[in-house]
Amino acid sequence: MHLLSAPRGASLSLALVASLGTAGSVLADSVDIESLGEASTEQLGSFAGSLDYSPNGDGTGTLVVSLTNTSPAGNGGFITGFLFNVDCDDPHIAITLEPGSSHPFTFASGSGEPFGSAFMAGAALGGSFLGGGNPNAGIAVGATGTFTFKVVTEQADDLGAADFVAGPYEHNFVVRFRGFEDGGSDKVPAALPLPPVEFCPCDYNFDGVVDAGDMGMILAAWGPAVDSPYDTNGDGLVDGADFGIFLLCWRQCGAQFAP
């Protein structure tokens, strides 16, 4: 049965792109992030990026953070820092910023107010998420910064990229912007993008689930049909053949597609 692809829908998933190697290898994965503008402090800055995490198999892992400044060019602005938490209950976890970042950021942690007062790690100009001196050394509009972190924890092999956007707060990855042309600054949390959502063609009432409501609609349309959405096999009739397809549709695309 063919599933139709719909635009961004109501269900949110962690868009993990994972690859598993040969036996004995460890799992590496990636997750995209984007700015959650409606939750930012000033609605000035925006960004897109990705987190790539690879366990090293020795109690350590490597996290690569990539951030692109997508703010409107007319008002400028620079990404000058970011902070994140990790969904990990190891009290001895340690995270350090490796040399070789594309911008002169140093390790940062601590307050990301108003989103939280105790972020575990990050990077910023001058090592200060809230300050950091001249913002012009930050990530300009249209530019991308890449930062590599070493993660040391007994749970390194169990972590995934999405764990670095999770934690104790409502927003656990936040980005700082300063140096806008209008003199403003911004703090913007990250969100996982909504992926395309697949709906079966039998969701006749477009409520995100194939159920008794849709069954009533196909039964009401029983008989000769011209360009009818209920004529699933296109033979000019809504009949038992279409109803059989509907039942298969229900079995494969039922409540799992509910918003």
ZAMARGU-4260 file (C-alpha; in steps of 0.2 Angstrom, whole numbers, plus 5000, padded with zeros to 4 digits):
<rodrens>
0) 5000/5000/5000 | 5006/5017/4995 | 5008/5030/5009 | 5005/5048/5005 | 5018/5061/5011
5) 5010/5076/5019 | 5018/5093/5024 | 5025/5096/5042 | 5012/5089/5053 | 5007/5088/5071
10) 5018/5074/5078 | 5036/5077/5084 | 5050/5065/5083 | 5068/5065/5085 | 5075/5065/5068
15) 5090/5053/5071 | 5101/5048/5057 | 5110/5033/5064 | 5123/5021/5056 | 5128/5004/5064
20) 5145/4997/5058 | 5151/4979/5060 | 5149/4969/5076 | 5159/4977/5090 | 5157/4994/5083
25) 5147/5008/5092 | 5133/5018/5087 | 5135/5036/5080 | 5121/5047/5076 | 5116/5065/5071
30) 5101/5076/5074 | 5097/5093/5066 | 5092/5108/5077 | 5084/5125/5073 | 5080/5141/5082
35) 5063/5141/5091 | 5060/5159/5087 | 5043/5161/5097 | 5053/5156/5113 | 5067/5168/5111
40) 5069/5183/5122 | 5069/5197/5108 | 5064/5188/5092 | 5080/5195/5083 | 5091/5180/5080
45) 5089/5163/5071 | 5100/5148/5067 | 5101/5131/5060 | 5113/5117/5065 | 5117/5099/5069
50) 5124/5089/5083 | 5134/5074/5078 | 5139/5062/5092 | 5150/5047/5091 | 5155/5035/5106
55) 5173/5030/5105 | 5171/5014/5114 | 5183/5018/5129 | 5171/5028/5140 | 5172/5044/5130
60) 5162/5051/5116 | 5164/5065/5103 | 5151/5078/5100 | 5152/5090/5086 | 5141/5105/5086
65) 5138/5115/5070 | 5128/5131/5070 | 5124/5143/5055 | 5118/5160/5059 | 5102/5162/5049
70) 5097/5179/5056 | 5090/5193/5044 | 5105/5201/5035 | 5098/5218/5037 | 5100/5219/5056
75) 5116/5209/5057 | 5120/5200/5073 | 5133/5187/5078 | 5131/5171/5087 | 5143/5173/5102
80) 5140/5158/5112 | 5129/5143/5116 | 5125/5131/5131 | 5118/5114/5133 | 5113/5100/5145
85) 5115/5082/5143 | 5102/5069/5147 | 5114/5058/5158 | 5113/5053/5176 | 5131/5050/5178
90) 5136/5063/5191 | 5154/5062/5186 | 5152/5066/5167 | 5165/5078/5161 | 5164/5088/5145
95) 5178/5098/5137 | 5180/5109/5121 | 5193/5102/5110 | 5206/5113/5101 | 5202/5118/5083
100) 5185/5127/5083 | 5181/5138/5068 | 5179/5153/5079 | 5188/5159/5094 | 5176/5152/5107
105) 5182/5144/5123 | 5173/5132/5135 | 5157/5140/5144 | 5145/5133/5156 | 5133/5140/5170
110) 5119/5152/5168 | 5108/5153/5152 | 5095/5164/5160 | 5080/5165/5157 | 5081/5147/5151
115) 5090/5140/5166 | 5104/5144/5179 | 5115/5129/5177 | 5120/5123/5160 | 5133/5109/5159
120) 5143/5114/5144 | 5145/5125/5129 | 5156/5137/5121 | 5157/5156/5119 | 5168/5171/5116
125) 5178/5174/5131 | 5170/5159/5139 | 5155/5169/5144 | 5138/5166/5137 | 5131/5182/5144
130) 5146/5193/5140 | 5162/5189/5130 | 5168/5206/5124 | 5167/5212/5106 | 5154/5201/5097
135) 5162/5204/5080 | 5173/5188/5082 | 5157/5178/5083 | 5148/5169/5069 | 5141/5182/5057
140) 5125/5180/5047 | 5127/5167/5034 | 5143/5159/5042 | 5144/5142/5051 | 5154/5138/5067
145) 5159/5120/5071 | 5164/5115/5089 | 5171/5098/5095 | 5168/5092/5113 | 5175/5077/5122
150) 5163/5069/5133 | 5169/5057/5147 | 5156/5047/5156 | 5153/5028/5160 | 5137/5030/5149
155) 5146/5037/5134 | 5141/5022/5123 | 5123/5024/5128 | 5121/5042/5123 | 5114/5049/5107
160) 5115/5066/5098 | 5097/5070/5104 | 5103/5068/5123 | 5112/5085/5121 | 5096/5094/5118
165) 5088/5086/5133 | 5089/5089/5152 | 5081/5097/5167 | 5074/5112/5159 | 5060/5116/5146
170) 5074/5121/5134 | 5091/5113/5136 | 5101/5120/5121 | 5102/5139/5120 | 5111/5151/5108
175) 5117/5169/5112 | 5116/5183/5099 | 5124/5200/5101 | 5130/5214/5090 | 5114/5218/5081
180) 5113/5234/5071 | 5099/5240/5081 | 5109/5237/5097 | 5099/5222/5103 | 5104/5205/5108
185) 5095/5189/5109 | 5095/5172/5118 | 5086/5158/5107 | 5083/5140/5112 | 5085/5126/5100
190) 5071/5114/5094 | 5071/5098/5084 | 5063/5101/5067 | 5046/5093/5064 | 5049/5080/5051
195) 5037/5076/5037 | 5022/5065/5043 | 5015/5051/5033 | 4996/5049/5032 | 4987/5035/5024
200) 4975/5040/5009 | 4961/5033/5020 | 4961/5047/5032 | 4946/5055/5024 | 4942/5067/5037
205) 4961/5073/5040 | 4961/5071/5058 | 4977/5061/5058 | 4970/5044/5062 | 4961/5031/5052
210) 4946/5025/5062 | 4927/5023/5063 | 4925/5041/5057 | 4933/5037/5041 | 4923/5021/5040
215) 4907/5030/5041 | 4912/5041/5026 | 4917/5027/5015 | 4901/5018/5019 | 4891/5033/5015
220) 4899/5035/4998 | 4895/5016/4993 | 4891/5014/4975 | 4895/5022/4958 | 4909/5035/4960
225) 4917/5048/4949 | 4934/5056/4955 | 4929/5050/4973 | 4943/5049/4986 | 4934/5034/4993
230) 4936/5025/4976 | 4954/5019/4981 | 4957/5007/4967 | 4950/5019/4954 | 4937/5007/4946
235) 4923/5019/4946 | 4914/5011/4961 | 4916/5012/4980 | 4913/4994/4985 | 4921/4979/4994
240) 4937/4981/4985 | 4939/4998/4992 | 4933/4993/5009 | 4947/4980/5009 | 4960/4993/5006
245) 4952/5003/5019 | 4954/4989/5032 | 4972/4987/5027 | 4974/5005/5029 | 4967/5005/5046
250) 4978/4991/5052 | 4994/4999/5046 | 4990/5018/5049 | 4978/5018/5064 | 4982/5027/5080
255) 5000/5028/5077 | 4996/5043/5066 | 4986/5052/5079 | 4992/5070/5082
</rodrens>
